[in-house]
Amino acid sequence: MPESSAMPASGIQPGDEVGQKFHCDNCQANVTDSVRISCNECPEFDLCTTCFSRGIELGSHRNNHAYRVVTRHRFPIFTEDWSADEELLLIDGLRQFGMGNWKDAAEHVGTRSKEECEQHYMEVYVGSDTWPLPDMNCTFENKFARVVDDRRGNHSTPNRLRVLSSQPSNHEIVGYMPGRLEFEMEHENEAEQVVKDMVIHDDDSIEEVELKQIVLRVYNSKLDRRLYRKRFILDRGLLEYRKNQSIEKKRPKDERDLLNKIKVFARMQTREDFDQFSTGILNEHTLRQRIAQLQEWRRNGITTIADGSQYEVEKSQRPSRRATTVRESAHLLERLHQTVSARAARDSATGELALLGSQKHPPRKPTNPSDIESADGAELLLDSEKEVCLQLRIFPRLYLTVKEALLTEHARTGTLKRKRVHDLSNIDSSKVSELYDFFVKNGWIRAHGQPVSYMPPVVPPPPPPPASATAPAPTLASAPAPAPAPATSLLPIVPSSSASSLSGNMHDRTTNGLQFKDNNAQTQFIGTSSSSRYPGSSMPPDTAIRTEY
């Protein structure tokens, strides 16, 4: 039984066999390329040689009906490369699908492309000297059968595959049908609803006819806008979704953002003009980036391309190195805390100072101030800091470690939250809060939300030395009146050279009655001055000094 190639388009997939096929009506074996028995009395009834030899009878067919033996017509008729079967299938396909429908005719033939079918028909049938009939006096050699067999054995080439039908599910853009050049949802898709039932009757009044004509003109304008958008999409190649996506992904992010901003100008330009315009914009963007890069190199003292390349490599690696340094610092701080905690646990058995944050040990006797004075790092602390360590039962080394961490974070951010302080230290939260308040009180850090102009209270001067027997202590009446401070500077500035000579290594010291602290980018001097300490100075005694640089 013959099987037509005019099948539903959705049932054909690439790689399927196409063309007219014949199957045995009994065993359904494919007898297209083999000998088959066709019944002369039963229409479209075919049997394979095996079923015919067994005398199969189906339906109205009887084994005594007249029959004919059908084989493949592999001999040429008009050209050497076209067999008789292909000629018959081509004519039958044009008869079924219409003249000029070469795609469906090629699918009906099954072994030819639409270009080959069109070229063969134009040369053999239309371009024949005996038109409208082809030349019937062609002779060929017997080698054609072998050539046709070889060609048919390799007919599964890409151009032999069935072309996908024009359905929305078969294309990159869902909803587009290229065979009809239409979209499933057109622009202003409801425009036809207004005119689908409109009819201009002969008995309509002039006003009704004019109104209907206005509606038709509006509908035509919608069709023009729809056609304009469709041409815009097709001319710009916007339907090639995968190709456009691959090109888009290869661009850097800044170029993609720039192109998205200038896409609005594509409607006012042709494709060539917009491509030239976008290329110029991208070139300008690249030049601006290069100029900014060279200016950055120049500001950093780079004068060669090689040094600049090395600078860019190190610049790209800087965030990763910074993150590694932060992790290592946190790890070292944690190890230090564990070491101090272990030492405190060992010393608690002998009555020495232990870490207050550890709650696993029984209550210990009060800490002796002499323990703080003899502890490691106590010589780097102020008296007030020693008192804090004594109250909070913290070793000076641990206090200095926490202090360095907090002041470093404050110098980096300019302010410090109480919650951030708890994150930076692993000791008891109550101790951290006490240290935070202590640092804010002394003006070493600025609390979050505290105004920049905030001036912490001045540390009171140390008590005067006791009066000797030969020199009586001065009284209030005999003391000279302090000279007024200059009106233009209430806080005298200490020179940076003097500050650098007095500053310590990230710790607080006391020198000549001056308290100072050096914390990376900020140094403070808080203390007292007297005429005996600054000879020849007009600075009044006990004047508070606070210097920041």
C-alpha positions as a printed NumPy array, in Angstrom:
array([[  0.   ,   0.   ,   0.   ],
       [  1.495,   3.361,  -0.942],
       [  2.194,   5.864,   1.784],
       [  2.097,   9.497,   0.714],
       [  4.693,  12.003,   1.834],
       [  2.043,  14.665,   2.417],
       [  2.014,  13.991,   6.134],
       [  1.301,  16.446,   8.914],
       [  4.257,  18.733,   9.331],
       [  4.445,  18.187,  13.069],
       [  4.945,  14.45 ,  12.617],
       [  8.13 ,  14.771,  10.55 ],
       [ 11.433,  15.258,  12.307],
       [ 14.892,  15.823,  10.831],
       [ 16.439,  12.542,   9.788],
       [ 13.125,  10.814,   8.945],
       [ 12.789,   9.134,   5.58 ],
       [ 10.726,  11.137,   3.137],
       [  9.175,  10.415,  -0.24 ],
       [  6.509,   7.923,  -1.301],
       [  6.79 ,   4.603,   0.521],
       [  5.163,   1.201,  -0.105],
       [  4.414,  -1.366,   2.607],
       [  2.997,  -4.862,   2.575],
       [ -0.669,  -4.751,   3.619],
       [ -0.236,  -8.001,   5.569],
       [  3.115,  -7.854,   7.416],
       [  3.728,  -4.101,   6.996],
       [  7.207,  -4.736,   5.588],
       [  8.77 ,  -1.889,   3.607],
       [  8.771,  -2.921,  -0.055],
       [  9.702,   0.452,  -1.512],
       [ 13.135,  -0.636,  -2.711],
       [ 12.279,  -4.278,  -3.403],
       [  9.906,  -6.276,  -5.59 ],
       [  6.246,  -6.033,  -4.619],
       [  3.041,  -7.641,  -5.89 ],
       [  0.285,  -5.152,  -6.727],
       [ -3.31 ,  -6.356,  -7.121],
       [ -5.047,  -5.184, -10.293],
       [ -8.545,  -5.602,  -8.832],
       [ -8.013,  -4.176,  -5.334],
       [ -6.934,  -0.525,  -5.394],
       [ -3.698,   0.275,  -3.552],
       [ -3.185,  -3.272,  -2.33 ],
       [  0.426,  -4.491,  -2.218],
       [  2.019,  -7.659,  -0.874],
       [  5.596,  -8.677,  -0.374],
       [  6.826, -11.777,  -2.19 ],
       [  6.714, -13.849,   1.018],
       [  3.048, -13.102,   1.775],
       [  2.132, -13.51 ,  -1.905],
       [  3.73 , -16.972,  -2.016],
       [  1.662, -18.019,   1.013],
       [ -1.606, -16.989,  -0.705],
       [ -2.635, -14.372,   1.86 ],
       [ -6.236, -13.111,   1.582],
       [ -7.277,  -9.893,   3.31 ],
       [-10.713,  -8.276,   3.194],
       [-12.048,  -8.367,  -0.335],
       [ -8.73 ,  -9.482,  -1.791],
       [ -8.519, -13.06 ,  -2.989],
       [ -5.45 , -14.962,  -4.026],
       [ -6.89 , -15.612,  -7.478],
       [ -7.059, -11.912,  -8.392],
       [ -5.013, -10.635, -11.265],
       [ -1.734,  -9.049, -10.193],
       [  1.378,  -7.435, -11.518],
       [  4.973,  -7.51 , -10.38 ],
       [  6.357,  -4.036,  -9.635],
       [ 10.053,  -3.258,  -9.276],
       [ 12.009,  -0.04 ,  -8.868],
       [ 12.493,   1.917, -12.094],
       [ 16.135,   2.783, -11.666],
       [ 16.868,   3.416, -15.296],
       [ 17.121,   7.006, -16.569],
       [ 14.642,   8.6  , -18.937],
       [ 15.707,  12.166, -19.66 ],
       [ 19.003,  12.664, -17.748],
       [ 21.588,  10.254, -16.432],
       [ 21.322,  11.339, -12.785],
       [ 17.517,  11.135, -12.519],
       [ 15.802,   7.74 , -12.443],
       [ 12.359,   7.009, -13.826],
       [ 10.895,   6.734, -10.322],
       [ 12.221,  10.171,  -9.427],
       [ 10.744,  11.617, -12.621],
       [  7.346,  10.151, -11.778],
       [  7.504,  11.344,  -8.167],
       [  8.455,  14.864,  -9.298],
       [  5.518,  15.121, -11.694],
       [  3.173,  13.621,  -9.113],
       [  4.414,  16.022,  -6.444],
       [  3.875,  19.082,  -8.655],
       [  0.428,  17.811,  -9.499],
       [ -0.472,  17.424,  -5.829],
       [  1.16 ,  20.508,  -4.301],
       [  1.087,  22.937,  -7.2  ],
       [  3.599,  24.307,  -9.664],
       [  6.375,  26.249,  -7.948],
       [  6.007,  24.538,  -4.576],
       [  9.452,  23.002,  -4.906],
       [  9.905,  22.358,  -1.215],
       [  6.914,  20.027,  -0.91 ],
       [  7.708,  18.47 ,  -4.27 ],
       [ 11.252,  17.719,  -3.077],
       [  9.854,  16.152,   0.081],
       [  7.587,  14.014,  -2.08 ],
       [ 10.532,  12.827,  -4.197],
       [ 12.525,  12.149,  -1.057],
       [ 16.004,  12.049,  -2.612],
       [ 16.263,  15.542,  -4.076],
       [ 16.457,  19.062,  -2.71 ],
       [ 14.114,  21.81 ,  -3.828],
       [ 16.922,  23.469,  -5.818],
       [ 17.627,  20.234,  -7.694],
       [ 13.926,  19.695,  -8.429],
       [ 13.51 ,  23.226,  -9.764],
       [ 16.673,  23.08 , -11.868],
       [ 15.782,  19.66 , -13.326],
       [ 12.241,  20.708, -14.226],
       [ 13.373,  23.939, -15.867],
       [ 16.087,  22.246, -17.911],
       [ 14.268,  19.05 , -18.936],
       [ 10.656,  20.151, -19.271],
       [ 10.572,  23.924, -19.744],
       [ 13.881,  24.345, -21.57 ],
       [ 13.374,  21.378, -23.901],
       [ 13.642,  21.834, -27.664],
       [ 10.383,  19.888, -28.009],
       [  8.53 ,  21.972, -25.434],
       [  6.025,  21.377, -23.86 ],
       [  7.241,  17.755, -24.006],
       [ 10.742,  16.709, -22.948],
       [ 13.205,  15.131, -25.335],
       [ 12.157,  11.491, -25.664],
       [ 15.146,  10.353, -27.777],
       [ 17.79 ,  10.094, -25.038],
       [ 20.111,   7.079, -24.828],
       [ 22.171,   6.068, -21.784],
       [ 24.683,   3.402, -20.874],
       [ 23.979,   0.47 , -18.549],
       [ 26.35 ,   1.79 , -15.856],
       [ 23.621,   4.094, -14.609],
       [ 22.093,   1.444, -12.351],
       [ 25.282,   1.137, -10.305],
       [ 25.682,   4.913, -10.074],
       [ 22.09 ,   5.336,  -8.888],
       [ 22.542,   2.603,  -6.293],
       [ 25.644,   4.311,  -4.922],
       [ 23.916,   7.671,  -4.828],
       [ 20.811,   6.324,  -3.115],
       [ 22.949,   4.61 ,  -0.508],
       [ 24.306,   8.011,   0.53 ],
       [ 21.178,  10.102,   0.142],
       [ 20.923,  10.902,   3.87 ],
       [ 22.868,  14.145,   3.467],
       [ 21.864,  17.412,   5.156],
       [ 20.122,  18.739,   2.042],
       [ 18.018,  15.567,   1.85 ],
       [ 16.471,  16.148,   5.237],
       [ 12.925,  17.315,   5.451],
       [ 12.673,  21.037,   5.976],
       [ 11.015,  22.043,   9.222],
       [  7.51 ,  23.302,   8.826],
       [  6.629,  26.904,   9.538],
       [  5.318,  26.407,  13.035],
       [  6.101,  28.462,  16.143],
       [  7.6  ,  25.506,  18.048],
       [ 10.207,  24.799,  15.352],
       [ 12.139,  28.083,  15.549],
       [ 14.383,  30.005,  17.91 ],
       [ 11.762,  32.689,  18.486],
       [  8.589,  31.115,  19.818],
       [  5.586,  32.444,  17.962],
       [  7.318,  33.293,  14.669],
       [  6.396,  31.432,  11.468],
       [  9.047,  32.132,   8.794],
       [  7.136,  30.402,   6.029],
       [  4.398,  33.017,   6.36 ],
       [  6.611,  35.832,   7.681],
       [  4.132,  36.299,  10.485],
       [  4.029,  36.162,  14.243],
       [  1.502,  34.295,  16.266],
       [  0.886,  37.522,  18.188],
       [  1.237,  40.505,  15.892],
       [  1.622,  44.126,  16.902],
       [ -1.829,  45.438,  17.901],
       [ -3.186,  41.953,  17.45 ],
       [ -6.767,  43.055,  18.161],
       [ -6.894,  45.487,  15.238],
       [ -8.884,  43.073,  13.063],
       [-11.651,  42.796,  15.642],
       [-12.948,  46.233,  14.682],
       [-13.26 ,  45.632,  10.932],
       [-13.991,  41.905,  10.734],
       [-17.774,  42.417,  10.681],
       [-17.817,  45.747,   8.839],
       [-19.856,  45.835,   5.631],
       [-20.594,  48.883,   3.486],
       [-24.136,  48.554,   2.225],
       [-25.661,  50.378,  -0.689],
       [-28.305,  51.957,   1.498],
       [-25.793,  53.386,   4.005],
       [-25.883,  57.11 ,   4.495],
       [-22.972,  59.35 ,   3.598],
       [-22.087,  59.792,   7.268],
       [-22.008,  56.023,   7.849],
       [-19.812,  55.468,   4.803],
       [-17.406,  58.207,   5.918],
       [-17.277,  56.737,   9.432],
       [-16.47 ,  53.286,   8.079],
       [-13.81 ,  54.759,   5.825],
       [-12.207,  56.458,   8.833],
       [-12.184,  53.119,  10.672],
       [-10.531,  51.489,   7.656],
       [ -7.903,  54.224,   7.487],
       [ -7.122,  53.687,  11.174],
       [ -6.857,  49.961,  10.526],
       [ -4.516,  50.573,   7.586],
       [ -2.296,  52.756,   9.771],
       [ -2.071,  49.907,  12.275],
       [ -1.081,  47.567,   9.465],
       [  1.616,  50.029,   8.404],
       [  3.018,  50.152,  11.937],
       [  2.902,  46.369,  12.122],
       [  4.73 ,  46.063,   8.818],
       [  7.333,  48.621,   9.917],
       [  8.118,  46.682,  13.078],
       [  8.242,  43.409,  11.196],
       [ 10.681,  44.83 ,   8.656],
       [ 12.756,  46.309,  11.469],
       [ 13.052,  42.91 ,  13.148],
       [ 13.905,  41.089,   9.935],
       [ 16.389,  43.689,   8.647],
       [ 18.284,  43.874,  11.952],
       [ 18.497,  40.087,  12.284],
       [ 16.791,  40.125,  15.673],
       [ 15.258,  36.708,  15.019],
       [ 18.708,  35.091,  15.169],
       [ 18.403,  34.761,  18.905],
       [ 21.231,  32.315,  19.616],
       [ 23.689,  34.199,  17.424],
       [ 22.849,  37.514,  19.069],
       [ 23.095,  35.961,  22.525],
       [ 26.539,  34.507,  21.84 ],
       [ 27.797,  37.876,  20.553],
       [ 26.285,  39.63 ,  23.568],
       [ 27.953,  37.281,  26.056],
       [ 31.388,  37.867,  24.536],
       [ 31.215,  41.598,  25.276],
       [ 32.362,  43.026,  28.628],
       [ 29.668,  44.14 ,  31.016],
       [ 30.374,  47.848,  30.567],
       [ 30.032,  47.527,  26.778],
       [ 26.75 ,  45.629,  27.155],
       [ 25.364,  48.347,  29.408],
       [ 26.473,  51.038,  26.959],
       [ 24.855,  49.285,  23.979],
       [ 21.614,  48.83 ,  25.898],
       [ 21.51 ,  52.582,  26.479],
       [ 21.949,  53.512,  22.799],
       [ 19.542,  50.925,  21.387],
       [ 16.789,  53.538,  21.439],
       [ 18.499,  55.301,  18.517],
       [ 18.183,  52.233,  16.275],
       [ 14.614,  53.19 ,  15.319],
       [ 15.814,  56.474,  13.823],
       [ 18.696,  55.006,  11.812],
       [ 19.27 ,  52.382,   9.212],
       [ 21.079,  49.2  ,  10.098],
       [ 24.345,  50.412,   8.555],
       [ 24.114,  53.809,  10.259],
       [ 23.366,  52.28 ,  13.647],
       [ 26.21 ,  49.764,  13.324],
       [ 28.588,  52.603,  12.49 ],
       [ 27.208,  54.709,  15.329],
       [ 27.501,  51.909,  17.917],
       [ 31.021,  51.065,  16.733],
       [ 32.062,  54.685,  17.195],
       [ 30.538,  54.817,  20.677],
       [ 32.365,  51.636,  21.691],
       [ 35.651,  52.971,  20.297],
       [ 35.202,  56.183,  22.256],
       [ 34.46 ,  54.185,  25.397],
       [ 37.604,  52.104,  24.883],
       [ 39.732,  55.213,  24.38 ],
       [ 38.345,  56.836,  27.514],
       [ 39.145,  53.734,  29.527],
       [ 42.673,  53.631,  28.129],
       [ 43.246,  57.319,  28.881],
       [ 42.   ,  56.862,  32.445],
       [ 44.301,  53.866,  32.858],
       [ 47.338,  55.791,  31.597],
       [ 46.513,  58.699,  33.892],
       [ 46.316,  56.319,  36.831],
       [ 49.702,  54.864,  35.891],
       [ 51.174,  58.345,  35.696],
       [ 49.835,  59.303,  39.126],
       [ 51.501,  56.205,  40.554],
       [ 54.843,  56.984,  38.912],
       [ 54.657,  54.315,  36.195],
       [ 56.461,  55.275,  32.996],
       [ 56.665,  52.039,  30.968],
       [ 54.106,  49.644,  29.544],
       [ 55.782,  46.69 ,  31.268],
       [ 55.497,  48.342,  34.676],
       [ 51.895,  49.234,  33.929],
       [ 51.056,  45.639,  33.043],
       [ 52.655,  44.442,  36.272],
       [ 50.69 ,  47.092,  38.163],
       [ 47.401,  45.887,  36.678],
       [ 48.224,  42.281,  37.606],
       [ 48.985,  43.226,  41.194],
       [ 45.924,  45.465,  41.332],
       [ 43.677,  42.59 ,  40.299],
       [ 45.269,  40.357,  42.949],
       [ 44.964,  42.948,  45.719],
       [ 41.409,  42.048,  46.9  ],
       [ 42.303,  38.384,  47.248],
       [ 45.481,  39.2  ,  49.173],
       [ 43.57 ,  41.579,  51.418],
       [ 40.976,  38.93 ,  52.186],
       [ 43.752,  36.45 ,  52.958],
       [ 45.419,  38.948,  55.308],
       [ 42.165,  39.557,  57.161],
       [ 41.6  ,  35.83 ,  57.577],
       [ 45.165,  35.308,  58.791],
       [ 44.868,  38.208,  61.263],
       [ 41.654,  36.803,  62.679],
       [ 43.272,  33.387,  62.956],
       [ 46.319,  34.784,  64.754],
       [ 44.113,  36.768,  67.139],
       [ 42.118,  33.652,  67.933],
       [ 45.299,  31.654,  68.545],
       [ 46.612,  34.396,  70.817],
       [ 43.37 ,  34.372,  72.771],
       [ 43.547,  30.602,  73.14 ],
       [ 47.153,  30.822,  74.328],
       [ 46.331,  33.503,  76.877],
       [ 43.31 ,  31.55 ,  78.072],
       [ 45.4  ,  28.419,  78.511],
       [ 48.06 ,  30.354,  80.429],
       [ 45.401,  31.923,  82.61 ],
       [ 43.969,  28.503,  83.357],
       [ 47.396,  27.259,  84.425],
       [ 48.119,  30.332,  86.536],
       [ 44.77 ,  30.173,  88.307],
       [ 45.989,  27.188,  90.324],
       [ 48.782,  29.294,  91.87 ],
       [ 46.635,  32.345,  92.463],
       [ 47.926,  34.488,  89.552],
       [ 45.773,  36.661,  87.29 ],
       [ 43.402,  34.713,  84.979],
       [ 41.14 ,  35.765,  82.157],
       [ 37.77 ,  36.907,  83.433],
       [ 35.985,  35.618,  80.289],
       [ 36.584,  31.996,  81.324],
       [ 33.701,  30.839,  83.536],
       [ 34.942,  27.285,  83.907],
       [ 37.193,  28.027,  86.926],
       [ 36.058,  28.642,  90.506],
       [ 36.137,  32.199,  91.909],
       [ 39.636,  33.451,  92.501],
       [ 40.987,  35.847,  95.053],
       [ 41.225,  39.545,  94.074],
       [ 44.048,  40.479,  91.769],
       [ 47.043,  42.141,  93.312],
       [ 48.133,  45.402,  91.602],
       [ 51.685,  44.158,  91.717],
       [ 50.704,  41.363,  89.337],
       [ 49.731,  43.919,  86.698],
       [ 52.944,  45.868,  87.181],
       [ 55.056,  42.744,  86.72 ],
       [ 53.055,  41.299,  83.802],
       [ 54.43 ,  41.257,  80.282],
       [ 53.654,  44.517,  78.447],
       [ 52.704,  46.505,  81.537],
       [ 55.448,  49.047,  80.878],
       [ 53.597,  50.083,  77.699],
       [ 50.368,  51.014,  79.516],
       [ 49.195,  54.223,  81.108],
       [ 48.11 ,  54.278,  84.703],
       [ 44.472,  54.495,  83.638],
       [ 44.929,  51.511,  81.353],
       [ 46.511,  49.524,  84.166],
       [ 43.498,  50.305,  86.304],
       [ 41.183,  49.052,  83.547],
       [ 43.197,  45.837,  83.225],
       [ 43.055,  45.427,  86.998],
       [ 39.293,  45.969,  87.093],
       [ 38.541,  43.713,  84.132],
       [ 41.225,  41.146,  85.082],
       [ 42.865,  41.26 ,  81.67 ],
       [ 46.526,  40.663,  80.945],
       [ 48.33 ,  43.677,  79.478],
       [ 49.316,  41.678,  76.387],
       [ 45.719,  40.727,  75.677],
       [ 44.631,  44.306,  76.304],
       [ 47.231,  45.614,  73.841],
       [ 46.131,  43.078,  71.228],
       [ 42.474,  44.076,  71.546],
       [ 43.418,  47.748,  71.56 ],
       [ 45.449,  47.398,  68.378],
       [ 42.608,  45.564,  66.623],
       [ 40.012,  48.188,  67.6  ],
       [ 42.171,  51.192,  66.746],
       [ 43.171,  49.668,  63.397],
       [ 39.521,  49.113,  62.496],
       [ 38.666,  52.652,  63.627],
       [ 41.449,  54.126,  61.496],
       [ 40.162,  52.207,  58.498],
       [ 36.474,  53.154,  58.803],
       [ 36.624,  56.443,  60.737],
       [ 34.017,  55.229,  63.224],
       [ 33.289,  52.089,  65.2  ],
       [ 30.06 ,  50.456,  66.254],
       [ 29.712,  48.553,  69.484],
       [ 28.501,  45.485,  67.588],
       [ 31.583,  45.566,  65.39 ],
       [ 33.771,  45.616,  68.502],
       [ 32.226,  42.344,  69.654],
       [ 32.964,  40.805,  66.249],
       [ 36.629,  41.812,  66.373],
       [ 37.338,  40.265,  69.776],
       [ 36.644,  36.855,  71.242],
       [ 36.807,  37.85 ,  74.895],
       [ 33.809,  38.348,  77.142],
       [ 31.239,  40.798,  75.765],
       [ 31.015,  42.74 ,  79.009],
       [ 34.772,  43.328,  78.961],
       [ 34.655,  44.449,  75.356],
       [ 31.893,  46.93 ,  76.168],
       [ 33.928,  48.331,  79.06 ],
       [ 36.982,  48.719,  76.819],
       [ 34.843,  50.367,  74.119],
       [ 33.508,  52.934,  76.588],
       [ 37.025,  53.506,  77.902],
       [ 38.428,  54.192,  74.423],
       [ 35.534,  56.53 ,  73.556],
       [ 35.963,  58.396,  76.838],
       [ 39.65 ,  58.994,  76.137],
       [ 38.91 ,  60.104,  72.578],
       [ 40.927,  57.322,  70.925],
       [ 37.965,  56.153,  68.85 ],
       [ 34.77 ,  57.833,  67.72 ],
       [ 31.542,  55.995,  68.398],
       [ 29.033,  55.474,  65.606],
       [ 26.77 ,  58.507,  65.333],
       [ 29.071,  60.686,  67.431],
       [ 29.74 ,  64.111,  65.795],
       [ 33.227,  64.71 ,  64.491],
       [ 33.535,  67.929,  66.495],
       [ 33.153,  65.969,  69.742],
       [ 35.988,  66.839,  72.214],
       [ 36.561,  64.22 ,  74.923],
       [ 37.321,  65.37 ,  78.441],
       [ 40.927,  66.331,  79.048],
       [ 42.919,  63.976,  81.246],
       [ 43.6  ,  65.789,  84.541],
       [ 47.237,  66.719,  85.132],
       [ 49.293,  64.693,  87.587],
       [ 49.521,  66.071,  91.145],
       [ 52.385,  68.548,  91.765],
       [ 55.499,  67.254,  93.538],
       [ 55.596,  67.765,  97.327],
       [ 57.108,  71.039,  98.515],
       [ 60.65 ,  70.877,  99.903],
       [ 61.781,  72.391, 103.179],
       [ 63.881,  75.085, 101.515],
       [ 61.33 ,  76.131,  98.919],
       [ 57.867,  76.775, 100.331],
       [ 54.918,  75.743,  98.226],
       [ 53.398,  78.653,  96.31 ],
       [ 49.985,  79.829,  97.359],
       [ 47.078,  80.88 ,  95.223],
       [ 47.689,  84.51 ,  96.053],
       [ 51.368,  84.412,  95.171],
       [ 50.941,  82.387,  91.959],
       [ 51.343,  84.487,  88.807],
       [ 48.237,  85.056,  86.771],
       [ 48.126,  82.864,  83.669],
       [ 48.631,  84.644,  80.389],
       [ 45.592,  84.495,  78.105],
       [ 45.822,  82.045,  75.205],
       [ 45.818,  83.438,  71.666],
       [ 42.302,  83.94 ,  70.358],
       [ 43.064,  82.384,  67.014],
       [ 44.224,  78.99 ,  68.346],
       [ 42.705,  77.49 ,  71.446],
       [ 44.59 ,  74.219,  70.832],
       [ 48.301,  74.826,  70.125],
       [ 49.73 ,  72.586,  67.457],
       [ 52.74 ,  70.45 ,  68.353],
       [ 55.163,  70.14 ,  65.39 ],
       [ 55.171,  66.809,  63.615],
       [ 58.928,  66.432,  64.201],
       [ 58.371,  66.639,  67.952],
       [ 55.451,  64.26 ,  67.653],
       [ 57.501,  61.702,  65.745],
       [ 60.296,  61.901,  68.321],
       [ 57.844,  61.195,  71.119],
       [ 55.627,  58.615,  69.407],
       [ 55.863,  54.934,  70.268],
       [ 55.216,  51.774,  68.296],
       [ 51.387,  51.612,  68.113],
       [ 51.161,  51.898,  71.947],
       [ 50.449,  54.611,  74.519],
       [ 53.301,  56.127,  76.525],
       [ 53.76 ,  58.98 ,  79.011],
       [ 56.703,  61.327,  78.473],
       [ 57.262,  64.6  ,  80.332],
       [ 53.634,  64.699,  81.377],
       [ 52.365,  64.237,  77.772],
       [ 50.102,  61.356,  76.895],
       [ 50.163,  60.405,  73.215],
       [ 49.004,  57.62 ,  70.932],
       [ 50.095,  56.765,  67.404],
       [ 47.455,  54.814,  65.515],
       [ 48.472,  54.642,  61.808],
       [ 46.884,  57.777,  60.348],
       [ 45.95 ,  59.6  ,  63.582],
       [ 48.107,  60.695,  66.522],
       [ 46.789,  62.442,  69.617],
       [ 48.634,  64.231,  72.39 ],
       [ 46.695,  64.806,  75.563],
       [ 48.443,  66.13 ,  78.66 ],
       [ 49.544,  69.231,  80.486],
       [ 52.223,  71.797,  79.996],
       [ 53.905,  74.244,  82.299],
       [ 56.351,  77.071,  81.927],
       [ 59.045,  75.012,  83.593],
       [ 58.667,  72.272,  80.948],
       [ 58.586,  74.708,  78.016],
       [ 61.051,  77.503,  78.807],
       [ 60.406,  80.729,  77.026],
       [ 56.901,  79.675,  76.004],
       [ 53.888,  81.876,  76.512],
       [ 51.725,  78.832,  77.07 ],
       [ 50.006,  79.058,  80.456],
       [ 50.543,  76.334,  82.998],
       [ 48.298,  73.313,  82.933],
       [ 47.096,  74.045,  79.377],
       [ 45.512,  71.04 ,  77.668],
       [ 47.14 ,  70.076,  74.378],
       [ 45.334,  68.013,  71.767],
       [ 46.906,  67.595,  68.359],
       [ 45.721,  65.473,  65.431],
       [ 47.513,  64.96 ,  62.135]])
